[in-house]
Amino acid sequence: MAKIVIVGDVGGCADQLIAVIGPMLEDPGTLVIQVGDLIDRGPDSSAVLAFVQQRLDAGPGGWIQLIGNHESQYLGSEPFWPQQLTPGNAELLRAWWMKEWLRVAAAVRTAEGEELLITHAGLSVQAWQDLGAPVTASTAADLLNTRPEPLLWNDRGPLWAEAGPDVYQSWLDAGVPVPFSQVHGHSTIVNYRRETWQCGERIRQRSTVDWTARHTFTRVGGCRFIGVDPKHGTTGAATWSPLILDDAVLLT
């Protein structure tokens, strides 16, 4: 059992990451899973990468780093962000990928027994079917960590799918049981700054929001979809928190 801390998109906001996560790392029983999009948009992607490199160098068991679509442009997909990383930082990401320090997915079991698949953008029904319709979060994570192509780079795959229309709506329309719960970053069904919804009514009826922590919770069938992207923007969110799971178990 461990305290598992799931960190949403950082987007180059080093100060926000270090201020909130740094103190948590003083507890040796804490495992951090970061969902990707460490870089771009914010003021200091280099400092974010340096901080994560320190955690990865500290050895296994403390930090699991997932890949986001912003990292993917240095690893196989086409560049899309106008301000590219320095050559040294781009090479750092490629080294993480080659060493398998950069993963596609993780899976955990909460103290209540809920299995959670953790990816950058979430797994839609079509992506799940393309994986062979795995029935557990741990199997789905293992399959995703084989880096299946072309699913990995697909614009509705686990690095790019939009939460509302691509992920949640696909499960609402599928007519099949949702096999496990999911945690994702990348996009959200609300506007945190304005405290307004930006999703269809069927999704909104099934959803709640923690406006301070910047998490959304959407129930489909007997499972949940938890969005943890705090939408830091260019300057960082005034308030945000990671998703903290006490007494959880890492399955992958």
C-alpha positions in Angstrom: 0.0 0.0 0.0 1.2 3.5 -0.8 0.1 7.1 -1.2 -0.3 7.5 -5.0 -0.3 11.1 -6.2 -1.6 11.7 -9.8 -0.4 15.0 -11.3 -2.2 16.6 -14.2 -0.7 18.5 -17.1 2.2 20.8 -16.0 2.6 22.7 -19.3 5.9 24.4 -18.5 4.7 25.8 -15.1 7.7 24.7 -13.0 6.9 26.9 -10.0 3.4 25.4 -9.6 4.7 21.8 -9.9 7.6 22.3 -7.5 5.6 24.2 -4.9 2.9 21.6 -4.6 4.7 18.3 -5.4 8.1 19.0 -3.8 6.9 18.8 -0.2 5.0 15.6 -0.9 8.2 13.9 -2.1 9.7 14.1 1.4 7.5 11.2 2.3 9.3 8.0 1.1 6.0 6.2 0.8 4.7 8.5 -1.9 4.5 7.5 -5.6 3.9 10.2 -8.2 2.3 9.4 -11.5 2.4 12.4 -13.9 0.1 12.1 -16.9 2.2 13.9 -19.5 2.4 17.3 -21.1 5.2 18.5 -18.9 6.2 21.0 -21.5 5.1 24.0 -23.6 2.8 27.0 -23.1 4.1 27.9 -19.6 7.3 29.9 -18.8 9.9 27.2 -18.0 9.7 23.8 -19.6 13.5 23.4 -19.0 13.0 23.7 -15.2 10.1 21.2 -15.3 12.2 18.6 -17.2 15.2 19.1 -14.9 13.0 18.6 -11.8 11.5 15.4 -13.3 15.0 14.2 -14.3 16.1 14.5 -10.7 13.1 12.3 -9.6 13.9 9.7 -12.2 17.5 9.6 -11.3 16.6 9.0 -7.7 15.6 5.4 -8.7 12.5 3.4 -9.4 9.5 3.5 -7.2 9.1 7.2 -6.7 8.0 8.7 -10.0 6.2 7.3 -13.0 6.3 9.6 -16.0 3.7 9.2 -18.8 3.8 10.6 -22.3 1.5 13.4 -23.4 0.8 14.7 -26.9 3.3 17.5 -26.3 6.1 15.1 -25.7 5.0 13.0 -28.6 6.1 15.6 -31.2 9.7 14.7 -30.3 9.2 10.9 -30.4 7.3 10.0 -33.5 4.5 12.3 -34.4 4.8 15.6 -36.3 5.8 18.8 -34.5 2.9 21.1 -33.9 3.9 23.6 -31.1 5.5 26.8 -32.5 8.1 27.2 -29.7 10.2 24.0 -29.9 12.4 22.7 -27.1 16.1 23.2 -27.1 18.0 20.4 -28.8 19.3 19.3 -25.3 15.8 19.0 -23.9 14.5 17.3 -27.0 17.3 14.7 -26.7 16.4 14.2 -23.0 12.9 13.2 -23.9 14.1 10.8 -26.5 16.5 9.3 -24.0 13.6 8.8 -21.5 11.6 7.1 -24.3 14.5 4.8 -25.2 15.1 3.8 -21.6 11.3 3.3 -21.0 11.3 5.9 -18.4 8.5 7.5 -20.4 5.4 5.2 -20.4 2.0 5.3 -22.1 -0.1 4.1 -19.2 -0.2 3.0 -15.6 -2.9 1.2 -13.5 -3.7 1.4 -9.8 -6.2 -0.1 -7.4 -7.6 2.2 -4.8 -8.2 1.3 -1.1 -11.9 0.8 -2.0 -11.0 -1.8 -4.8 -11.6 0.5 -7.8 -9.2 -0.2 -10.7 -8.0 3.0 -12.5 -6.3 3.2 -15.9 -4.2 6.3 -16.1 -3.2 7.7 -19.5 -2.7 11.2 -20.9 -6.0 11.7 -22.7 -8.2 8.7 -21.8 -9.2 5.6 -23.7 -12.2 5.8 -26.0 -14.3 2.8 -26.8 -12.7 2.5 -30.3 -9.2 2.6 -28.8 -10.2 0.0 -26.2 -11.5 -2.2 -28.9 -8.4 -1.7 -31.0 -6.4 -3.0 -27.9 -8.6 -6.2 -27.9 -11.2 -5.0 -25.3 -9.1 -5.7 -22.2 -11.3 -6.3 -19.1 -8.9 -4.9 -16.5 -7.0 -1.7 -16.1 -3.7 -3.5 -15.6 -4.1 -5.4 -18.8 -5.0 -2.3 -20.7 -1.9 -0.5 -19.3 0.4 -3.4 -20.2 -1.0 -3.4 -23.7 -0.6 0.3 -24.1 3.0 0.2 -22.8 3.9 -2.0 -25.8 3.5 1.3 -27.7 1.0 0.0 -30.3 1.1 1.8 -33.6 -0.8 3.5 -35.2 -3.1 3.7 -32.1 -0.5 5.7 -30.2 -0.3 8.5 -32.7 -4.0 8.5 -33.7 -5.8 11.8 -33.2 -8.4 10.0 -31.1 -6.0 7.7 -29.4 -4.8 7.8 -25.7 -2.5 10.9 -26.3 -5.0 13.0 -28.3 -8.6 12.1 -27.5 -10.9 14.9 -26.2 -12.5 14.0 -22.9 -16.1 15.0 -23.7 -16.8 14.1 -27.3 -14.2 11.3 -27.8 -13.9 9.5 -24.5 -17.0 10.0 -22.3 -19.5 10.3 -25.1 -18.1 7.2 -26.9 -18.8 5.1 -23.7 -22.2 6.6 -23.2 -23.1 5.6 -26.8 -21.3 2.2 -26.9 -24.0 0.0 -25.3 -21.3 -2.1 -23.6 -20.3 -2.2 -19.9 -17.4 0.1 -19.0 -14.7 -2.3 -17.8 -12.8 0.0 -15.5 -12.4 3.5 -14.3 -10.0 6.0 -15.8 -7.9 9.0 -14.9 -6.6 11.4 -17.6 -5.3 14.8 -18.3 -5.1 16.6 -21.7 -8.6 18.2 -21.8 -11.5 18.9 -19.5 -15.3 19.3 -19.6 -15.3 22.7 -17.8 -13.7 26.1 -17.9 -12.1 26.5 -14.5 -11.4 30.2 -14.8 -15.1 31.0 -15.5 -16.5 28.1 -13.6 -18.7 27.1 -16.5 -19.4 23.8 -18.3 -18.2 22.9 -21.8 -19.8 19.6 -22.5 -23.2 18.1 -23.6 -26.1 17.7 -21.2 -25.8 13.9 -20.9 -22.2 14.3 -19.7 -23.0 17.2 -17.4 -25.8 15.3 -15.7 -23.3 12.6 -14.7 -20.5 14.9 -13.6 -19.3 16.8 -10.6 -16.4 19.3 -10.2 -13.9 20.2 -7.5 -13.3 23.7 -8.6 -10.5 24.3 -6.2 -8.5 21.1 -6.9 -9.5 21.4 -10.6 -10.7 17.8 -10.9 -13.8 16.5 -12.7 -15.6 13.3 -12.0 -18.0 11.7 -14.5 -19.8 8.5 -13.8 -20.7 6.2 -16.7 -22.3 2.9 -15.7 -20.5 1.7 -12.6 -17.2 3.4 -13.4 -15.7 6.9 -13.2 -13.7 9.1 -15.5 -11.6 11.5 -13.5 -10.1 14.5 -15.3 -7.0 16.0 -13.6 -5.7 18.6 -16.2 -5.6 21.9 -14.1 -5.3 24.0 -17.2 -2.4 26.0 -16.0 -2.2 28.1 -19.1 0.8 30.4 -19.6 1.1 31.6 -16.0 -0.2 28.7 -13.8 -3.4 28.1 -11.9 -3.9 30.1 -8.8 -5.1 27.0 -6.9 -4.9 23.3 -7.9 -4.1 19.9 -6.4 -3.0 16.5 -7.6 -5.4 13.6 -7.2 -4.3 11.8 -4.0 -5.1 8.1 -3.4 -4.2 6.9 0.0 -3.4 3.2 0.6 -3.5 2.5 -3.1 -1.6 -0.2 -5.0 0.3 0.1 -8.3 -0.8 -2.7 -10.6 1.6 -2.1 -13.5 
